[in-house]
């Protein structure tokens, strides 16, 4: 049953039911002015919840199930720590709209069952295995087997190695059904090395002119990726990290097994200046510097303070490295070159660029993943805008000759 994440990006939720078990795969939120939730399912009607990674569009609504019940939460240990940080912040910012509080979050954490890549987990007559998804540290695809049938749920995947994690690989098994994301089904990502070099060239240009570089970035994954890139290209002085990313850095260090190169990451952090308060923020702006700070879409967070202080400086730069949802401050900046400072909309004088450091598979990677599957599985395409879902369905049918469709919310299918 597809409860959410169909023909949209957000509130992912899938219920898989066998003769003896009911397993919920993700239960996220749609991040809007007022959070959106997946279709309802009763806590008493499920046997467990699998959270594939920490991002709120996959995890943000899970505490709902801990108002009265104590269902097992299957999760990698690094994801559990990240979820606690993200949902605590979510409750702080959006608590008015949420049907749960900190108490349910803590109850949820007490019900966690830590799992690891390659482990086989049995839930009644169902067996599932987490497989590295290459999206962020701790993220995984779900291989499910029950009564001789096999399903693969990719969740969010990236098949390209990044500084932080190794890319996902196509499992060498035959599946009856594959449920795949389509966030970038119509868009190619640039070559990663070329992108890094272009990004670094722009950063150096701003610093050499005496300017400051603001890099608004998601706290989980993107901030750490940017710090790793900056260190790899020799930036050792006046690199600052601010906001929730500070706590996320510590979590990443605590779980080195989920990082591609933990020693390189430790070295990168050893040269970074951690912003601990307003005095540090003011200091960071007094000299040529590189500041990595959330939010990645300029919708709040400490990035707004830095933006207000360097937007009108033509020597400085604002380099967006995260996806920009239409209507957000970052999207508006890219479209119009303007940003709200205080109560006035100003034309931004700093140079503004967007660099596509995505943690999702692009069009070619999605095609290659599907092409690499064995057998003739039925394909269900989710987690993408409607035109992206349709494009990947059409390609799969025309190029691979497989049966494929983009389900609607509430659709149920039998394998």
C-alpha positions as CSV (number, residue, x, y, z in Angstrom):
1,X,0.0,0.0,0.0
2,X,1.4,3.4,-1.0
3,X,0.5,5.8,1.8
4,X,2.6,8.8,0.7
5,X,5.5,10.0,-1.5
6,X,3.5,9.2,-4.7
7,X,3.9,11.7,-7.6
8,X,5.5,14.1,-5.0
9,X,8.7,14.6,-3.0
10,X,7.8,14.2,0.7
11,X,5.9,12.1,3.2
12,X,7.2,8.8,2.0
13,X,5.4,5.8,3.5
14,X,4.8,2.3,2.2
15,X,3.0,-0.6,4.0
16,X,4.1,-4.1,3.1
17,X,1.8,-6.9,4.2
18,X,2.3,-10.7,4.1
19,X,0.1,-13.5,5.4
20,X,1.6,-13.0,8.9
21,X,3.2,-9.6,9.1
22,X,2.7,-5.9,8.3
23,X,5.8,-3.8,8.0
24,X,5.8,0.0,7.5
25,X,8.7,1.4,5.4
26,X,9.3,5.0,6.4
27,X,6.6,7.5,7.6
28,X,7.8,11.0,6.7
29,X,6.3,14.4,6.4
30,X,5.9,17.0,3.7
31,X,7.8,20.0,4.8
32,X,5.5,23.0,4.1
33,X,4.3,25.9,6.1
34,X,2.0,23.3,7.7
35,X,3.5,19.8,7.7
36,X,1.7,17.2,5.5
37,X,1.4,13.6,6.6
38,X,0.9,10.3,4.8
39,X,-2.4,8.4,4.8
40,X,-3.3,7.1,8.2
41,X,-2.5,3.6,9.5
42,X,-3.3,2.4,13.0
43,X,-0.3,1.6,15.2
44,X,-2.1,-1.5,16.4
45,X,-2.2,-2.8,12.8
46,X,1.6,-2.9,12.2
47,X,4.4,-5.2,13.5
48,X,7.3,-2.8,13.0
49,X,8.6,0.3,11.4
50,X,11.7,0.6,9.2
51,X,13.3,4.0,8.8
52,X,15.7,4.0,5.8
53,X,17.4,7.3,6.6
54,X,17.2,10.4,8.8
55,X,15.7,13.0,6.5
56,X,12.3,14.2,7.7
57,X,10.5,13.3,4.5
58,X,11.2,9.7,5.5
59,X,11.2,9.8,9.3
60,X,9.4,12.9,10.5
61,X,6.0,11.4,11.3
62,X,7.2,8.2,12.9
63,X,6.6,9.4,16.6
64,X,2.8,9.3,15.9
65,X,3.0,5.5,16.4
66,X,4.3,5.9,19.9
67,X,1.4,7.7,21.5
68,X,0.0,4.5,22.9
69,X,2.0,1.6,21.3
70,X,5.5,0.3,21.6
71,X,6.3,-1.1,18.1
72,X,9.9,-2.0,17.2
73,X,11.8,0.6,15.2
74,X,14.3,-0.9,12.8
75,X,17.0,1.6,12.2
76,X,20.8,1.9,11.8
77,X,22.4,3.4,14.9
78,X,23.7,6.5,13.2
79,X,20.3,7.1,11.7
80,X,18.7,6.8,15.1
81,X,21.0,9.6,16.5
82,X,20.4,11.8,13.5
83,X,16.6,11.3,13.7
84,X,16.6,12.3,17.3
85,X,18.3,15.6,16.4
86,X,16.2,16.4,13.4
87,X,12.8,15.5,15.0
88,X,13.6,17.5,18.2
89,X,14.3,20.5,16.0
90,X,11.1,19.8,14.0
91,X,9.0,19.7,17.2
92,X,10.6,23.0,18.3
93,X,9.8,24.7,15.0
94,X,6.5,23.1,14.1
95,X,5.1,21.7,17.3
96,X,1.8,23.6,17.0
97,X,0.9,21.4,14.0
98,X,2.2,18.1,15.3
99,X,0.1,15.4,17.0
100,X,3.2,14.3,19.1
101,X,5.7,15.8,21.4
102,X,9.2,15.1,22.8
103,X,7.8,12.4,25.1
104,X,6.7,10.3,22.0
105,X,10.1,10.9,20.4
106,X,11.9,9.5,23.5
107,X,9.4,6.6,23.6
108,X,10.2,5.9,20.0
109,X,14.0,5.9,20.7
110,X,13.5,3.4,23.5
111,X,11.8,1.0,21.0
112,X,14.7,1.1,18.5
113,X,16.2,-2.1,17.2
114,X,19.6,-1.3,15.8
115,X,20.3,-3.0,12.4
116,X,23.4,-3.0,10.1
117,X,24.0,-3.4,6.4
118,X,23.7,-7.1,5.3
119,X,21.9,-8.2,8.5
120,X,18.8,-10.4,8.0
121,X,15.9,-9.3,10.3
122,X,12.9,-11.5,10.7
123,X,9.4,-10.1,11.5
124,X,7.1,-13.1,11.7
125,X,7.0,-14.6,8.2
126,X,8.9,-11.7,6.6
127,X,12.6,-11.3,6.4
128,X,14.3,-8.0,5.3
129,X,17.9,-7.0,4.7
130,X,19.2,-3.4,4.7
131,X,21.6,-2.6,1.8
132,X,23.7,0.6,1.5
133,X,21.8,3.2,-0.5
134,X,24.7,5.7,-0.9
135,X,22.5,8.7,0.0
136,X,23.8,9.8,3.4
137,X,25.7,7.8,6.1
138,X,23.4,5.1,7.5
139,X,20.9,5.2,4.6
140,X,19.8,1.9,3.1
141,X,17.6,0.1,0.6
142,X,15.3,-2.6,1.9
143,X,15.3,-6.1,0.5
144,X,12.1,-7.9,1.7
145,X,11.3,-11.6,1.3
146,X,8.1,-13.3,2.3
147,X,6.4,-16.5,1.1
148,X,8.8,-16.8,-1.9
149,X,8.2,-13.3,-3.1
150,X,10.9,-10.6,-3.1
151,X,10.6,-6.8,-3.1
152,X,13.3,-4.1,-3.2
153,X,12.5,-0.6,-1.9
154,X,15.4,1.7,-2.9
155,X,14.2,4.7,-0.7
156,X,16.6,7.5,-1.7
157,X,19.6,6.3,-3.6
158,X,22.8,7.6,-5.0
159,X,25.0,5.3,-7.1
160,X,28.0,7.7,-7.3
161,X,30.7,7.7,-4.6
162,X,30.9,11.0,-2.7
163,X,33.4,12.2,-0.2
164,X,31.2,10.8,2.6
165,X,29.8,7.5,1.4
166,X,30.2,4.8,-1.2
167,X,27.5,4.7,-3.9
168,X,24.7,2.1,-4.0
169,X,25.2,-1.0,-6.1
170,X,22.5,-2.9,-7.9
171,X,21.7,-6.0,-5.7
172,X,22.6,-9.3,-7.6
173,X,19.2,-10.8,-6.9
174,X,16.0,-11.4,-8.8
175,X,13.0,-9.3,-7.5
176,X,9.3,-9.6,-8.2
177,X,8.8,-5.9,-7.5
178,X,11.2,-2.9,-7.3
179,X,10.0,0.4,-5.8
180,X,12.3,3.2,-6.9
181,X,12.7,6.9,-6.4
182,X,12.6,9.4,-9.2
183,X,13.7,12.8,-7.7
184,X,16.0,13.6,-10.7
185,X,14.5,11.3,-13.3
186,X,14.6,14.0,-15.9
187,X,17.9,15.7,-14.9
188,X,21.5,14.8,-15.3
189,X,24.0,15.7,-12.6
190,X,27.4,17.1,-13.6
191,X,30.5,15.0,-13.3
192,X,31.4,15.1,-9.6
193,X,35.1,15.9,-10.0
194,X,34.4,18.7,-12.5
195,X,31.8,20.1,-10.2
196,X,34.2,20.1,-7.2
197,X,36.9,21.8,-9.2
198,X,34.4,24.5,-10.5
199,X,33.1,25.1,-7.0
200,X,36.6,25.4,-5.5
201,X,37.7,27.8,-8.2
202,X,34.8,30.1,-7.4
203,X,35.5,29.9,-3.6
204,X,39.2,30.7,-4.2
205,X,38.2,33.7,-6.4
206,X,36.0,35.2,-3.7
207,X,38.6,34.7,-0.9
208,X,41.4,36.1,-3.1
209,X,39.4,39.3,-3.6
210,X,39.0,39.6,0.2
211,X,35.3,38.5,0.3
212,X,33.4,36.0,2.4
213,X,31.7,32.8,1.1
214,X,28.4,31.7,2.6
215,X,27.5,28.1,1.8
216,X,23.9,27.4,3.0
217,X,23.7,23.7,3.4
218,X,21.5,21.0,4.9
219,X,22.8,20.1,8.4
220,X,22.8,16.3,7.7
221,X,25.1,15.2,4.9
222,X,25.6,18.2,2.7
223,X,27.4,20.3,5.3
224,X,29.8,17.5,6.0
225,X,30.3,16.9,2.3
226,X,31.2,20.5,1.7
227,X,33.7,20.5,4.6
228,X,35.3,17.4,3.2
229,X,35.6,18.9,-0.3
230,X,37.1,22.2,1.1
231,X,39.7,20.3,3.1
232,X,40.6,18.0,0.2
233,X,41.4,21.1,-1.9
234,X,43.6,22.7,0.7
235,X,41.3,25.1,2.6
236,X,42.7,25.0,6.1
237,X,42.1,28.5,7.5
238,X,39.0,30.4,8.3
239,X,36.5,27.7,7.5
240,X,33.6,27.9,9.8
241,X,30.7,25.5,10.6
242,X,27.5,26.7,12.3
243,X,24.0,25.6,13.3
244,X,22.8,22.0,13.7
245,X,25.6,20.7,11.5
246,X,27.9,21.0,14.6
247,X,26.0,18.3,16.4
248,X,25.7,16.2,13.3
249,X,29.5,16.3,12.9
250,X,29.9,14.7,16.3
251,X,27.4,11.9,15.5
252,X,29.2,11.2,12.2
253,X,32.5,10.9,14.2
254,X,30.9,8.5,16.6
255,X,30.0,6.0,13.8
256,X,33.0,5.8,11.5
257,X,31.9,2.5,10.0
258,X,29.2,4.4,8.0
259,X,31.7,6.8,6.4
260,X,33.7,6.0,3.3
261,X,36.9,7.7,4.6
262,X,36.5,8.3,8.4
263,X,40.2,9.5,8.8
264,X,39.9,12.0,6.0
265,X,36.6,13.3,7.6
266,X,38.3,13.6,11.0
267,X,41.2,15.6,9.4
268,X,38.7,17.9,7.7
269,X,36.9,18.7,11.0
270,X,40.2,19.2,12.8
271,X,40.9,22.4,10.8
272,X,37.3,23.8,10.9
273,X,36.3,26.5,13.3
274,X,33.1,25.7,15.2
275,X,30.8,28.7,15.8
276,X,29.6,28.6,19.4
277,X,27.7,31.8,19.7
278,X,27.1,35.4,18.4
279,X,30.6,36.6,19.2
280,X,32.0,33.8,16.9
281,X,29.5,34.7,14.1
282,X,30.6,38.3,14.2
283,X,34.3,37.3,14.1
284,X,33.7,35.0,11.1
285,X,32.5,38.0,9.1
286,X,35.4,40.2,9.9
287,X,37.9,38.5,7.5
288,X,37.9,36.5,4.3
289,X,36.2,33.3,5.3
290,X,34.1,30.3,4.3
291,X,31.0,29.8,6.3
292,X,28.9,26.6,6.1
293,X,25.6,27.0,7.8
294,X,22.0,25.8,7.6
295,X,19.4,26.1,6.4
296,X,20.3,24.9,2.9
297,X,17.3,26.7,1.3
298,X,17.8,30.0,3.2
299,X,14.5,29.4,5.1
300,X,15.8,30.2,8.6
301,X,18.8,29.0,10.6
302,X,22.0,30.8,11.1
303,X,22.5,31.2,7.4
304,X,20.0,34.1,7.5
305,X,22.3,36.1,9.8
306,X,25.3,35.7,7.5
307,X,23.2,36.4,4.4
308,X,22.0,39.7,5.9
309,X,25.6,40.7,6.6
310,X,27.2,39.9,3.3
311,X,24.4,40.0,0.6
312,X,25.2,43.6,-0.3
313,X,29.0,43.0,-0.5
314,X,29.9,42.6,-4.1
315,X,33.2,40.9,-3.1
316,X,31.4,38.1,-1.3
317,X,29.6,35.0,-2.6
318,X,26.6,32.9,-1.7
319,X,27.0,29.4,-3.1
320,X,23.9,27.3,-2.9
321,X,24.7,23.5,-2.8
322,X,21.3,22.0,-1.8
323,X,18.1,21.5,-3.7
324,X,15.9,24.6,-3.6
325,X,12.1,24.0,-3.2
326,X,10.1,26.6,-5.1
327,X,9.0,29.5,-2.9
328,X,12.0,29.2,-0.5
329,X,14.4,32.0,0.1
330,X,17.1,30.2,-1.9
331,X,14.9,29.5,-4.9
332,X,13.7,33.2,-4.9
333,X,17.4,34.3,-4.7
334,X,18.3,32.2,-7.8
335,X,15.2,33.3,-9.7
336,X,15.2,37.1,-9.0
337,X,18.6,37.9,-7.5
338,X,16.8,39.4,-4.5
339,X,16.5,38.6,-0.8
340,X,14.6,39.9,2.2
341,X,16.9,41.7,4.6
342,X,15.0,42.8,7.7
343,X,11.7,44.1,6.3
344,X,13.1,45.1,3.0
345,X,13.6,43.2,-0.2
346,X,17.1,44.0,-1.5
347,X,19.0,43.3,-4.7
348,X,21.9,41.0,-3.7
349,X,25.3,42.3,-4.7
350,X,27.3,39.3,-3.7
351,X,27.8,36.7,-6.5
352,X,25.2,34.0,-6.4
353,X,25.8,30.5,-7.8
354,X,24.2,27.1,-7.4
355,X,26.3,23.9,-7.5
356,X,24.5,20.6,-8.0
357,X,26.0,18.5,-5.2
358,X,23.1,16.1,-5.1
359,X,22.9,13.0,-2.9
360,X,20.3,11.4,-5.3
361,X,20.9,9.4,-8.4
362,X,20.5,11.5,-11.6
363,X,18.7,10.4,-14.8
364,X,21.5,8.2,-16.2
365,X,22.2,6.6,-12.8
366,X,18.5,5.7,-12.4
367,X,18.5,4.2,-15.9
368,X,21.6,2.2,-15.2
369,X,20.3,0.9,-11.9
370,X,17.1,-0.3,-13.5
371,X,19.0,-1.8,-16.4
372,X,21.2,-3.7,-14.0
373,X,18.3,-5.5,-12.3
374,X,18.0,-9.2,-12.9
375,X,14.8,-10.9,-14.2
376,X,11.7,-9.0,-15.0
377,X,10.5,-7.2,-11.9
378,X,7.5,-4.9,-11.9
379,X,8.6,-1.3,-11.3
380,X,6.7,1.2,-9.1
381,X,8.1,4.7,-9.4
382,X,7.7,7.2,-6.5
383,X,9.4,10.1,-4.7
384,X,9.4,12.5,-7.6
385,X,7.2,15.2,-9.1
386,X,4.5,13.8,-11.3
387,X,6.4,14.5,-14.6
388,X,9.5,12.8,-13.2
389,X,7.6,9.7,-12.1
390,X,5.9,9.5,-15.5
391,X,9.2,10.0,-17.4
392,X,10.9,7.1,-15.5
393,X,7.8,4.9,-16.0
394,X,7.8,5.6,-19.8
395,X,11.6,5.0,-20.1
396,X,11.3,1.7,-18.2
397,X,8.5,0.4,-20.4
398,X,10.0,1.6,-23.7
399,X,13.6,0.8,-23.1
400,X,13.5,-2.2,-20.9
401,X,10.2,-3.7,-21.7
402,X,9.3,-4.0,-18.1
403,X,5.9,-3.4,-16.5
404,X,6.0,-0.1,-14.7
405,X,3.6,2.5,-13.2
406,X,3.5,5.6,-10.9
407,X,1.1,4.8,-8.1
408,X,-1.3,7.2,-6.5
409,X,-1.6,7.7,-2.8
410,X,-3.8,4.9,-1.4
411,X,-3.1,2.5,-4.2
412,X,-2.7,-1.1,-3.2
413,X,-1.1,-3.9,-5.3
414,X,-0.7,-7.6,-4.8
415,X,2.6,-9.4,-5.6
